[in-house]
Amino acid sequence: MSYAALAGLFLLAALLVAAVLRLVARRSVVPLAVAVTLAVLSVLTAVFDSVMIAARFFHYDPDQLLGVMIGLAPIEDFAYPLAGAILLPALWVLLASRRERTETDTTGVPR
């Protein structure tokens, strides 16, 4: 299985989990939260993957890569921050909605 196929499966799983979290929370994610999360995680991935690859902590089989690199990091590595940017805000919304529900007493009036 190529790195791109593995990354695609990981992204598909993240999208499915985020969709379920959104349905359970009954609220949508703020697009700005996704964008900020993606930007931060992508920069961190580019920097730290490049450092770890340069230090030879790990390497990739070039035959299994698409060939697009950001720094020393293959583009496939950026599927994981994308999955995080999809999942983390969805989880945040779910937790916030649950907290709001527990703060509401049986009469429906927030405390």
C-alpha positions in Angstrom: 0.0 0.0 0.0 1.4 3.4 -1.0 1.8 6.2 1.5 -0.9 8.2 -0.5 -3.4 5.3 -0.1 -2.7 5.0 3.6 -3.1 8.8 4.0 -6.4 8.7 2.0 -7.8 6.0 4.3 -6.8 8.0 7.3 -8.5 11.1 6.0 -11.6 9.2 5.1 -11.8 7.9 8.7 -11.3 11.4 10.1 -14.1 12.7 7.9 -16.5 10.0 9.0 -15.7 10.5 12.7 -16.0 14.3 12.3 -19.4 13.9 10.6 -20.6 11.7 13.5 -19.4 14.2 16.1 -21.2 17.0 14.2 -24.4 15.0 14.3 -24.1 14.2 18.0 -23.2 17.8 18.9 -26.0 19.2 16.7 -23.8 22.1 15.8 -21.3 22.8 13.1 -17.7 23.6 13.3 -16.5 27.2 12.8 -14.5 27.3 9.6 -12.0 29.7 11.1 -11.2 27.0 13.7 -10.5 24.5 11.0 -8.3 27.0 9.1 -6.2 28.1 12.1 -5.8 24.5 13.3 -4.7 23.4 9.8 -2.2 26.3 9.4 -0.6 25.6 12.7 -0.4 21.9 12.3 0.9 22.1 8.7 3.7 24.5 9.7 4.7 22.2 12.6 4.6 19.2 10.3 6.8 20.9 7.7 9.4 22.0 10.2 9.6 18.9 12.5 9.3 16.3 9.7 12.0 18.0 7.8 14.2 18.1 10.9 13.6 14.4 11.6 14.2 13.3 8.0 17.4 15.4 7.9 18.5 13.8 11.2 17.8 10.4 9.5 15.4 9.3 12.3 13.3 7.8 9.5 13.1 7.7 5.7 10.5 6.9 3.0 10.6 4.5 0.1 10.8 6.9 -2.8 8.9 4.4 -5.0 5.9 4.7 -2.7 5.8 8.6 -2.6 4.0 10.9 -5.0 7.2 13.0 -5.3 5.8 16.3 -4.0 7.8 17.6 -1.1 7.4 20.5 1.3 10.9 21.0 2.8 12.0 17.4 3.2 8.5 16.2 4.1 6.5 14.3 1.5 3.1 15.7 0.7 1.5 12.5 2.1 2.6 13.5 5.6 0.3 16.5 5.5 -2.8 14.3 5.5 -2.3 13.8 9.2 -2.5 17.5 10.1 -5.4 17.8 7.8 -7.2 15.0 9.7 -6.3 16.8 12.9 -7.7 20.0 11.6 -11.0 18.2 10.8 -11.2 16.2 14.0 -10.0 18.6 16.7 -12.6 21.4 16.1 -15.3 18.8 15.7 -14.4 17.3 19.1 -14.2 20.7 20.6 -17.8 21.5 19.5 -19.0 18.2 20.8 -17.5 18.8 24.2 -18.8 22.3 24.3 -22.3 21.2 23.5 -22.2 18.5 26.1 -21.0 21.0 28.7 -23.9 23.3 27.8 -26.4 20.5 28.1 -25.1 19.5 31.6 -25.3 23.1 32.7 -29.0 23.3 31.8 -31.4 22.0 34.6 -34.6 20.1 34.0 -36.6 23.2 33.4 -34.5 24.1 30.4 -33.1 27.3 32.0 -29.3 27.6 31.8 -27.7 28.0 35.2 
